[in-house]
Amino acid sequence: MRAERCDVLVVGGGAAGFAAALAAARAGARTRLVERYGFLGGMATAGMVGTVCGLYPSGAHAAPTLLNAGIAAEVEARLRAGGAQPQRRGRTLALPYVPLALATILDDLVAGAAALTVSLHATCAAASGSAERIEQVRCVDWRGALEIAPRVVVDASGDAIVAWHAGLATDTPEAAARQLSSLVFVFQGVAEGAVGGLRSLAVLRLLLEAERAGELPRGCRLIAFRVSGRPGEVVAKLALDDLGAPAAGDDALSHAERVGRARLRAVAQWLVRRAAGFERAFVSHAAPQVGVRESRRIVGRETLTRDDVLAARKRADGVARAAWPIELWEAGGDGARYEYVPDDDWYDVPRGCLEHATCANLIGAGRCLSATHEAIGSARVIGTCLAVGEAAGRLAAERER
């Protein structure tokens, strides 16, 4: 079996893990990043989110001024150099992007870090140690197993998988209480004006009526459309509610993937038959995986709360600024429910939310952050994950010394 030592091991190459690995390597730590897909970005690329949220303050008159310098600003600058421009959505600002373009930007940035080794198509299979320290992490790729002895681990897996394998304290919400996942897919050949503004509302009413009449499966009404700006292209996001129970021996994520694709097919076929402007439309591609909004988290020295977010609480030990509203997609609803940070303001993510409560060399980032259900509804977005991930990488490099 292959074996190695490193200063910092980062598990998960999403926005947070990418930034953590890059920051640790830039600080001089010998760093290995393992990512299960063949590209970096996590939900930003595999889930095809399509907009970077959390880069800017919120508010009806807020300007697209960056909340955080550093790696988040580097990514934003490269996206804007490629033609992306911030777009307003009500009281929020977000930066649209093409997933492949973002993946190549992340590739370019990690390629410039000499102390960083990136292992794609690799995942964490086991971890061992004590309640105070992780000693070994087993990763698996196409070549087999690799035993890694890291000085510090950053768990940016989205599911706190390192903490779970090591038997450390984690917080796993019950399935019914978690935020809904979504499936993103892309139409081509849609006529101009078929969706957007009031026209989207008209299409949504038709879908609701079709679902009530039994023409569509339950849950198909929970769809949102976004015109990409490219001729004939419309991006659709389907929230996955009313999934039913997985079959015996099945898991919830696999079940969601299959149900999501079945609903995608049903919605697409119905729109082509019944919705004006979709007569020649077809689905060109869908996200490689459903977009997961909430899963397992570490139990940290501190926990980010709803009150921290809504009070725009500042902290002397703050490691990143965040301002995206609490955005909750909950079962039984008709879309997202928002609670806003005060206009043109932000809250600090405290260092203790990254540090595991008992394990001195485990740091959580991204969705693995120690936070309540409501608070992670704000802190989980890409822009915030970039900033928190960078802070996690710097903290890991400090601890390695």
N, C-alpha and C positions, 0 to 999 in steps of 0.2 A: 504493500500500500504506500502511495506517495505521502510525504509528510513535509511540512515547512513551518517556519516561524515568521511572524510579522509583527510590526508594532501595532497596527490598527487593521482590524477586519471589519468591513462594512457589508452587511447582508441586506440585499435589496437595492436595485439601481434605479428606483424612481427618482422623483425630483429631490426628495430629502436625502436619499442614499447617494445619489450622484454628487450633490453638493457637499455632503459629509466627506466622501472619499477624496474629492478634489481639494477641499480645505485642509484635510489631514496631510495629504501628500505635499501640498504647497508649504505646509509648516515643517516639512522635513521628515515626517514619519513614513516608514516603509509600510505601504498600505495596499491591501488587496480588497477589491470590490467584486462581489459575486452577484450575478443577476440571472434569473431563470429564463428570461427571453433572450432573443438574439439581438436586442437593442436596448438602450437605456431609455428612461422616461417613465416607467411604471404606468399608472393610470393615464398620464398625459399622452402616452403613445399607444400602449396596449389597450387602453380604454377609450382612446380617441376623444378625449374631453373637448379639445378644440379651442378653448379660451384659457389663458392664464389669468386666474382670479387671485386677488390678494396682493397685487403689486402696488396698488395705489390706495389712497384714502377713499372713503365713501362719502356720499352727500350729493344733494341735488346740483350743487355748483362746484363740486370738488374738481380740482385739476389733476391731470395724470402725473403727479409728482411722486417719485419713488419713495416708498416707506423705508427701504433698506438698501444700503450700498452693497458692494461685494459681488458675490456670484449671481444673486438675483438680478442685479443691475447689468452684469455682463450678458446674461441670457436675454434680458429685455432689449439691450442695445443691438444684439445680433439679430433678433427677430425683427426689430424695427428697421434695421439696415436691409433686411430682405423684403421690406414693403409692408409689414404689419403696422397697424395704427390702432391705438386704444379706441374702444367703442363704449358708448354709454348704454347701460341697461337699467333704466329707472334711476335709482340712487347709487348705482355702482358703476365702476369702470373696469373693463377687462380687455386683455390683449389677445385677439384671435391669432391662430397659427395653424399651419398644416403639420400634422403629426410627423411625417417623414422629415420635414425641414427641421423640426425641433430635435429629432433623433440625431441628425447629422451635426447639428450645433453641439449637442452634448458629446458626440464622438470627437469633434475637433478640440473641445476644451479638455477632455481627459487625456487626449493624445499629447498635450503639451506638459503633462505632469510626469516628470521622470521617475518619481518615487512611487507611482501608482501602477499596479497591475490589475487589469480588468478581465474577469472571467465571465463570459456570457454563456448561456445555456448551462448554468450551474445553480445549485440550490443547497440550502442547509438541510442536512438529513439527521443530525444529532448534535447535541452539545452536552458537556459534562463539567462538573466542578463542584462547588459548594454554594451555599446561600450567599457567601461573601465574594466569591470569585469564580469566573468561568475560566477553565483551564484548557479545554479542547473543544473545537468545533469541527464536525465532519461535514464536508461539502461533497457533492456528487455532480460530475459532469459526464460527457460522453466517453471520457477516458477511464472513468471509474471513480473511486473514492479518493479524497484528499484530506488528510488529517492536519488541521491548522492549530498551532499553539499561538494565539494572539495575546498581546499585552492588554489590549482594550478592544471591545466589540461594540460597534454601533448597529443596533437592530433597527433597520429601516425597511423591514420586510413587508410592512403593512398589516401583518398578522401577529407581531411580536413572537415570531416563530422560534428565535433563539432563546428567548426567555422561557417559552413554553417547553422546549426540548430540555432545557437545563433545570426544569422544575421550579423556576422562580415565580414569585408572585406576579400574576397578571389579572386583568379585568376583562372578562368576556361577557358582553351583554347577551341576554337571551335573544334568540333569533327573531322573535316577534317584536322585540323592542328596538332592533337595529334600524338604521336608516335603509331605505330601499336602494337596491342596486339599479343600474340602468344599462340599456344596450343602445349604443350609437351606431347608426348606419347611414349610408349616403345614397341618395337618388341622383340619377342623371336623366336628362331629357325632360325635365319639368318646364312647362311653359312659364314665361315671365309673368309675374303677378299672380301665380296660382296660390302662393302662400305669402305671408308677411302682413303684419297689422291686422286689420279687420278680416281680411281674407283668411288668415290662419284661424281666427275664431270661428268662421263659418265652416271650415273643414273640420275643426274639433267638434262642433255641434253635430255634424253629420256622423262622425265616428261614434259619438256618444249615443245617438239614436240607433245606429247599427248594432252597437253592443247591447243596448236594451232590447232590441228586437231579436237578438240571438244570431245575427248575421256575422258577428265577430266574437272571439273569445273574450272573457272578462279581462279587464286590464288594458285593452287596446286603446282606450280613450286617453290614457296617460302619456300622450306623445307631445313633443314640442318640435317645431320646425325652425331652422335657421338658414337663411339664404347665404351661401358662401361668398357670393360675388363673382364666381366663375359661371359662365353661361350654362344654364340648364341644371345647375347643381344645387341641391338642397340637402342639408344635414338634418337628420331626425334623431331624437333622443327619446327612448321609450322607457319610462319608469316601470319597474317590475314589481307590481303588487298582485295580490290574489294568486300566488304561485301554487298553492296547495302543498300538501306534505310530500316530501321525497319518498320514493319507493323504499322498501326495506333494503338496507345495505347501501343505499345511495347517500350522497352528501348534498348539502344545501346548495353549494356553489355549482356543482355539476348539474343539478336539477334546474337551477336558474338559467344556466347556459342553454339547455335544451328547450325550456319553455320560452325563453327570450327569442330564440331563432324561429320557433313555431309561430309566435305572435308577429314577428317581423314579416314572415312570409304572408300571413293572413292579412295584415294591414296593407302591405304593398300590393297584393292582388286586389284587395277591395278598392284602394285608391285608384288604381288603373281602370277599374270597371266603372267607378261611381263618381270620382271627383274631377271637376273641370280643371284642365291643365295638366293632369297626370296621365292622359291617354297614351302617351308614348314614353312614359317614365319607366325606369327599371332601377333596381338596386345594384350598384356597381361593387360595393364592398361594405363590410361591417367590421366593427372593432374585434380584434383577436380574442378579447375576453369581456365579460360584463364589467361595468365600472362599479367597483365596490366602494361604498362611502364609509363604512364602519365595520370594524372587526374587533380583534383582540388588541389590548393595550397593556403597556407595562404599568405596574404600580410604582409610582415615583416617590421621591422624598416630598414632593408637593403635587397638587392636582389643580390644573387649570379649570376654572368654573365659569358658569354662565354669568355670575356677578362680575367676575374679572373682565369679561368681554364687554358687557353692556355698560359698565362703569368706566370703561377705558382706563383701567387701572395701570398705573406706571409702577415700575419696580426698580430698585437700585441694582438688583441682580438680573435684570431683564437681558435676554440674549438676542431677541428679535422683536420687531414691531409687526403688529397684525391689525387689520381693520375690516376684513370681510365680515359681513353680517353672519349671525347664526342662521344657517340655511338647513332646514330639516325636511327631509323627504320621508314621511312616515306612513305606515300602513293605514288604509282607510281614508286617506286624504285625496284631494283633487289637484295635487301639485305641491310645490315647496311652500313652507311657512318661514317667514323671515323675521328676525329681530336684529335691529341695527345698532352698530357702534355709533356714538354721537358723530355728527357731521364733521369732516375734516380733522378727525382725531384718530387715535389708535390705542391699543393696549399692548403691554409688554408680555412676552412669554418668558416666565422666570426659569432660571437655570435648573431649579429643583424638579421641574416637570420633565427634564431630559434624563435625570439621574435616577437609576433604580433605587428603590427604598433600602435594599440590603446589599446588593451586589456592586462592589466598588468599581469594577471594570466593565459594567454594562451601561450603555447610553441608548435611550430611545429617541427616535426622530420620525417625522411624518405622522401617519396615522397611529404609530406606536406610542406617541406622546402620552404622558399621564394627564388625562383630561376627562371631564364628565361628558355624557352623551351630548349635551347642548354645546359645550365649549368646543368639542371636536368638530361640530357642525360648522364652526368658523375656521378653526386652525388647520383643517385638513386640506385646504385648497393649495394649488401649485405654487403660487407666489410665496405664501407663508412657509410651505415645505422647503423651498429653496433657502430661505433665510434661516429657518430652524435647523435645517440640515447642515448648513455651513457652520453654525454655532456648535452643533454636535461634533463635527469634524475637528474644529479647533479645540474643543474640550477634550476630545479623545487624544489629540496630539500632546496636549498639556499633561494629561494623566500618564501617557506612555513614558514621559520623561521622569 
